Amino acid sequence: MFSKQFEIRWSDVDANGHLANSAYTNFMSHARMSFFGDHGFSMKTIQKNGLGPVVFYEHMYYFKESFLGTPIQVTIEVSGLSEDGMFFSFDHDFYNHKGEHLAHCQMLGAWIDLKTRKLTGLPQDLLELGEKFPKADSFKLLTKEDTRKFGVKPKPLSTRL
């Protein structure tokens, strides 16, 4: 399991005085990029390969509030990867300084080619690094069907009027 420590800043809280939804997303994104960097996927390497990570969804489950100045820990476990490395999924968990579980998130993403703006598998050297990622007990080999498992599809506004 990968772990990253943060302290909740003034800009991370909302009008209710607790950690804002957007801050959870920002902490997860920062933790993921740290995870990638620690596993050979530095920004320099990603850019050299013309790749960019994209998020399809982040399903959040909130359990307990957290407040300004409180240290929190964000953990990451790789819960899925496709054979070609195109798709990846992470489980994120948030804990306070007492070890209490604050929130859980299931995230699904992919890699895009920054020139063609299309989804792409990883080059062989990065795929080999990806296959070495520490994996969750619930790890699953992902397929394109996993990106549509909730059945949500785009609907042009014209079809809704």
C-alpha positions as CSV (number, residue, x, y, z in Angstrom):
1,M,0.0,0.0,0.0
2,F,1.2,3.5,-0.9
3,S,0.6,6.3,1.6
4,K,1.0,10.1,1.4
5,Q,0.6,12.5,4.4
6,F,-1.1,15.9,4.1
7,E,-2.2,18.7,6.5
8,I,-5.6,20.3,5.9
9,R,-5.0,23.9,4.9
10,W,-7.4,26.9,4.9
11,S,-8.0,26.5,1.2
12,D,-9.1,22.8,1.7
13,V,-12.2,23.5,3.9
14,D,-15.7,24.5,2.8
15,A,-18.4,26.7,4.3
16,N,-19.2,23.9,6.8
17,G,-15.6,24.1,8.1
18,H,-14.7,20.6,7.2
19,L,-12.6,19.1,4.4
20,A,-14.3,20.0,1.1
21,N,-15.3,17.5,-1.6
22,S,-12.9,19.2,-4.1
23,A,-10.0,18.8,-1.6
24,Y,-10.5,15.1,-1.4
25,T,-10.1,15.0,-5.2
26,N,-7.0,17.2,-5.1
27,F,-5.4,15.1,-2.4
28,M,-6.1,11.9,-4.4
29,S,-4.7,13.3,-7.6
30,H,-1.5,14.5,-5.8
31,A,-1.2,11.1,-4.1
32,R,-1.6,9.3,-7.4
33,M,1.0,11.4,-9.1
34,S,3.4,10.7,-6.2
35,F,2.6,7.0,-6.5
36,F,3.3,7.1,-10.2
37,G,6.6,9.0,-9.7
38,D,7.7,6.5,-7.0
39,H,7.1,3.7,-9.5
40,G,9.0,5.0,-12.5
41,F,6.2,7.1,-14.0
42,S,7.6,10.5,-13.3
43,M,6.0,13.5,-15.1
44,K,9.2,13.7,-17.2
45,T,8.8,10.1,-18.3
46,I,5.1,10.4,-18.9
47,Q,5.6,13.6,-21.0
48,K,8.5,12.0,-22.9
49,N,6.1,9.2,-24.0
50,G,3.4,11.7,-25.0
51,L,1.0,10.3,-22.4
52,G,-1.5,11.8,-20.0
53,P,-3.6,10.2,-17.3
54,V,-7.4,10.7,-17.4
55,V,-10.0,10.0,-14.8
56,F,-13.3,8.3,-15.9
57,Y,-14.9,8.4,-12.5
58,E,-14.2,8.7,-8.8
59,H,-16.8,7.2,-6.5
60,M,-16.5,8.7,-3.1
61,Y,-17.9,7.4,0.2
62,Y,-17.6,9.7,3.2
63,F,-17.6,8.4,6.8
64,K,-16.3,11.1,9.1
65,E,-15.5,14.8,9.0
66,S,-12.0,16.2,9.1
67,F,-11.0,19.8,10.0
68,L,-8.5,22.6,9.4
69,G,-5.0,21.9,10.6
70,T,-5.6,18.2,11.0
71,P,-3.1,15.8,9.5
72,I,-4.5,13.2,7.2
73,Q,-3.1,10.2,5.4
74,V,-4.2,9.1,1.9
75,T,-3.5,5.5,0.9
76,I,-3.6,4.0,-2.5
77,E,-3.9,0.4,-3.6
78,V,-3.9,-0.6,-7.3
79,S,-7.2,-2.5,-7.7
80,G,-7.0,-3.1,-11.5
81,L,-4.9,-2.8,-14.6
82,S,-5.7,-3.9,-18.2
83,E,-3.3,-6.2,-20.1
84,D,-2.0,-3.4,-22.3
85,G,-1.9,-0.9,-19.3
86,M,-4.5,1.4,-20.9
87,F,-6.9,1.2,-18.0
88,F,-6.1,1.4,-14.3
89,S,-8.1,1.5,-11.1
90,F,-7.1,2.7,-7.6
91,D,-8.7,2.4,-4.2
92,H,-8.0,5.5,-2.1
93,D,-8.6,5.6,1.7
94,F,-8.4,8.7,3.9
95,Y,-7.4,8.4,7.6
96,N,-7.0,11.0,10.3
97,H,-4.1,11.2,12.8
98,K,-6.0,8.7,15.1
99,G,-6.3,6.1,12.3
100,E,-10.0,6.7,11.9
101,H,-11.3,6.0,8.4
102,L,-12.6,9.3,6.9
103,A,-13.5,8.3,3.4
104,H,-13.0,5.7,0.6
105,C,-12.9,6.3,-3.1
106,Q,-12.9,3.9,-6.1
107,M,-11.3,5.5,-9.1
108,L,-11.0,4.3,-12.7
109,G,-8.7,5.9,-15.3
110,A,-6.8,5.4,-18.5
111,W,-3.9,6.8,-20.5
112,I,-4.3,9.0,-23.5
113,D,-2.0,9.8,-26.3
114,L,-1.6,13.6,-26.1
115,K,-1.1,14.0,-29.8
116,T,-4.1,11.9,-31.1
117,R,-6.2,12.6,-27.9
118,K,-7.2,8.9,-28.0
119,L,-6.9,6.2,-25.4
120,T,-3.7,4.2,-25.7
121,G,-1.9,1.3,-24.1
122,L,1.4,1.8,-22.4
123,P,4.7,1.4,-24.2
124,Q,6.4,-1.9,-23.3
125,D,8.9,-0.4,-20.8
126,L,6.1,1.4,-18.9
127,L,3.9,-1.6,-19.1
128,E,6.6,-3.7,-17.4
129,L,6.8,-1.1,-14.6
130,G,3.0,-1.1,-14.3
131,E,2.9,-4.8,-14.0
132,K,5.2,-4.5,-10.9
133,F,2.8,-2.1,-9.1
134,P,1.8,-3.3,-5.6
135,K,-1.7,-4.7,-6.0
136,A,-4.7,-4.8,-3.7
137,D,-6.0,-8.2,-2.6
138,S,-9.1,-7.4,-4.7
139,F,-6.9,-6.7,-7.9
140,K,-8.7,-7.4,-11.2
141,L,-7.6,-7.5,-14.8
142,L,-9.5,-4.7,-16.4
143,T,-11.2,-4.7,-19.8
144,K,-13.0,-2.0,-21.8
145,E,-16.3,-3.4,-20.5
146,D,-15.2,-2.3,-17.0
147,T,-15.3,1.4,-18.2
148,R,-19.1,1.0,-18.9
149,K,-20.1,-1.3,-16.0
150,F,-22.5,1.4,-14.7
151,G,-24.2,1.9,-18.0
152,V,-23.8,5.6,-18.1
153,K,-23.4,7.0,-21.6
154,P,-23.3,10.5,-23.0
155,K,-26.6,12.1,-24.0
156,P,-26.6,15.2,-26.2
157,L,-28.7,18.0,-24.8
158,S,-31.0,17.8,-27.9
159,T,-32.2,14.4,-26.8
160,R,-33.2,15.8,-23.4
161,L,-35.3,18.8,-24.5
